């Protein structure tokens, strides 16, 4: 077992330094307590890369089987907030080549004789090669996790590649290695070290983390929009842009959360929204729905900002 850009990180760091109305530790607590998102095969499809041919067929089968039990299995192992889910999905996406395989492509011969993996008998390297969504590797790991789950993985190692079982193994590994605490801090480096033992494939894991976060935000935003009473104000989230975002940024700045007013709902705006929501006693999800709009700005403020923006375009 072994897209967020650099400028986004810089923006977020700068925003953190400016957000004085709420101690960051309180914001972290609010984020850690956010409700479990509704996740299924659809979220896996949103994170997965496009593939073709046999690889696409295998990817579809893995996503369908693992996705059918995704939410309850994640919840069972306390992978139950947006950050935790995002980091988990990013790691399993990388380890499974975008959900395209549950068995490593190499033969496993490189693990032959690896006593640190418990490979003590001839042929153990190939027999206990990496399998599953987090690439369970080595006789000792097959024995340990098989024993914990009541499945004879040591005697039937091929079973570790079954999508549903491999999801359960990955979640159990995540739970036993206490990776949630690093996901709660949004610490990709420590999460990766706990999964991989090093930082192998970090850029790819970062890419998938960005995709997972964006997909989860879209999913949550759709839920907010679907359940909200019509107010005439749009539901906004990271990735949005335009006059309504300008109005949001101006309202945040007026409320003491200074940030650039550029009409782009990027990481700095998201962080400000999260801080405001937590300070206002709202669910800190980074999504600006009716409750956040009501607490932040009266309806006329949005209309005025939109008119000002249109006037600027005319002049």
N, C-alpha and C positions, 0 to 999 in steps of 0.2 A: 504494500500500500504506500504506497509511498506518501460606446466607446467614450472612456474617461480620458481626457487629455491632460498633459502636464500643466497647461495654462489654467484648466479647470481647477486643479489642485491648488495652484497659486491663488486663484480667485477666492476659493473657499477658505484658505488660510488667512487671507487678508480680511475676509468678512468676519471670521471668528474673532479677530483682534478688535474689531469695531463693535461687536454686539455686546455692549455692556449692560443693557436692561435686565439680562437674565444670566446667572452664572452658568457656564457651559456644562458643569456637572449636573445641574438640574435638567438641562436640555437632554443630556445623554440618558438620564433616568426616564424622561418622558418618552424618548424614542424606543428605549428598551421595553417599555410597557405597552407599546402600540398593539392593536389587535391583530390576530392571525389573518393574513390575506387569504382569499379564496383561490386556491391554486389547483390546477389539474393538468391534463395533457396539453391544454391550450397554452399555458405559460411555458411549457417545455418547447413547444413549437416556436414560440416567439423568441426564445433564447437561442434555439438551434440555428446553425448555418444552413444555407441551401446546399443540397447534394443531388447527385444524379445516379442513375443506374442501380446496381445491386446495393450500393451503400445507402441510397435513399430508401430502398425497401426495408433494409435492416433498421435504419433510423426510425422509420415510421412505426415499425413493430415495437421497438424499445420504448418509444415515447408513448404509444398507446397502452402498453402493459404497465409501465411504471407510473404513467399519469393517472391511471384508473384508481390507484391507491395512494397517490402522492400526498394529498392533504391529511388524511388520518395518520399515515405513517410519520409524516413530519411532526404533527401535533403530539404523537405518542413519545417523541424524543425531544420535545420542547424546542423544536426548530419552528418557532411560532410567532415571529415578528417579521416585518418586511426586510430588515437588515439581515437577520439570520437566514431567511429564505434566500435572499439575493446572494449571499456569500456561499451558501451551500450549493445553489444551482450553478454558480460560476465554477466551483471546484469540480463538481461532477461532470459539467459540460467539457471542461478541459481534459479530465482524465478519461473520458469516454469518446474523445474526438468528436465533440458536438453531438453526443447521444447516438453515434453511429456504430459503436461497438461496445461490448461488455467483456471483451477479451483482448489483451494486448497483442499487437501485430507481430512482435518478435516471438521467437520460439520459446524463450525462457531459458535457453542453454546458458546464458550469462549468469543465472542464479545458481548454477550447479556448484555444490560444495559450500554454499553460503551458510555458515553455521549461525550467523546472526539472524538468519531467517528460519532457522530450524531445519534446513535442508541437509539432513544427515545421511540419506541413502542415495544410491546411484539413481539418477533419473528424476530426483526431486525438483530440479530446476525447471524442467519442462512440465512436470506433473503439476507443480504449484506455481505456475506462471501467473502474471497479473490478470485477474478477472474481476468483473463487477464495475459498478459506476465509480468506485474509488480505487479500483485495481488492488484487490486483496492479493498479497504476494507472500509466498513461503509457507512451508509446512506448519510452522509454529502459529502463524496467523490463521491459517485454515482450521487448525485444531482449536485455537482459542475462540474464534467467533462461531465456529460450528457448535462448540460446546455451549456457548452462551445462548444460542438460538435453538438448540435441540435438533440440529441438522448435522448429519455426518459429512461435513465438507472435507474432512481429511480422507475419508474413504471414497467419496464421490466429489472430487474437486470441480468437475465440470458444472455442478449445480450452482456454483458461485457466479456463473455467467447468466443465470436466469434473471431477466429484468426486475421482476418484483422482489425476488429474494435479494438481488444485488442492491436494490434501493434500501431494503431493511438493514443489510449489512453496513452500507454506507452511513445510514443514520445512527446505528449503534456505535460505529467507530467514532463518528462525530461527537456523540454524547459522552462516550468513555474518555475521549481525549480532551473533553471540556473546551471545545472550540467555540461554543456560543459566546463565551466571555470576550473573545477577540472579535467576533462578528459584531457584537454589541458596540464595540468601539470603532467599528468600521476599519479594522486593522488588517488589510489584505496581506501584509508581510507576515504577521504572526499566524494568521489563518493558513497561509500557504505552507509555512514551516511545519505546522502541526499535521498537515495532510501529506506533504511531500518529503519532509525531512530536510528540505533545502528550499531554494527559490527557483527550481527548474520550471520553465514555462510561465514565468511571472507575467510577461507581456500578454500572453494569451488569456491567462486567468483574469487579468485586469480588463481585457476586452470583453470577456463574458460577464464580468461583474457589472460593467456599464450596461450591457444589453439586459441583464436580469433586473437591474434597478429601474431602467426605463420601462420595461414591460410591466413590472409590478406597479409602478406609478400609474401607467395607463389603465391597468386593470382596476385599481382603487378609484381613479378618477371617474371611470365609467360607472362604478357603483354609486359614487356620490351623486353624479348627474342623474342617474336613473331613479334614485330615491328622494331627490330633493324637490321641494315645491318650486314651481317656476318663479323666478325673481327678475328676469330680464338681464341678469348678470351671468357671464359665462363661468363655468368651472375651469379653473386654471391649474396647471401643474408644470413641472419642469419640461422644457421643450416648447412651451407656448410663446407667442409673441404678439405684438400689435398694441393698439390703443388701450385695451383692457389691462394689459401687463404694465403699461406706463402708469395707469391709474393706480394699480396695485402698488407699484414701486413708490409712487408719490405718497400714498397713504401710509406705507411702512415707514418712509423717511419722516413723515409728519408725526408718527407715533414713537419716534426715537430709535428707529432701526435704520441708520444711514446706509445707503448703498447706491450704486450707479443707477440712474434712471435712463435706461436705454431701450426699453421695450422688449428685452430678451429675458425670458424666465430661465436663467441659468443657475449654477450651483450657489452663487452668492444670494440670489433672490430666494431660492429654496431654503437656505439656512436661515434667512431673516424670517420667512414665513413660519418655519418650524419654531423659532424662538418666540415669535409673537403668539402663536397658537398655544404653546406651553404656558407662557406668562398669563394668557387670557383664560386658562383653564379649559381649553378646547383639546380635542384629540390632535396630537402633534403628528400629522401625517404628510405635511408639506403640500397638501392639496387645498386650494382656495375654493371652497364651496359656499353655500348660503350662510352658514354659521360664521365662517371666517370673515366674509364680506360684511355681515351685519356688525360684527365686533370691531371691524377695522375702518370701514368707510360707509357713509350714507349713500344711498342710490344716486343722489345728484352729483356726488363727487366723480363717479364713473362716467356719467353722461357729460359733465363739464370737461373731463380729460379727453374724452373722445372728440368733443367739438373743437377743443384747442388743437388737437392733433390734425383734424381735418382742415382747420384754418391755416395751420403751418404749411400744410401741403399745398393749399391754394396760393398762398403768398410765395 
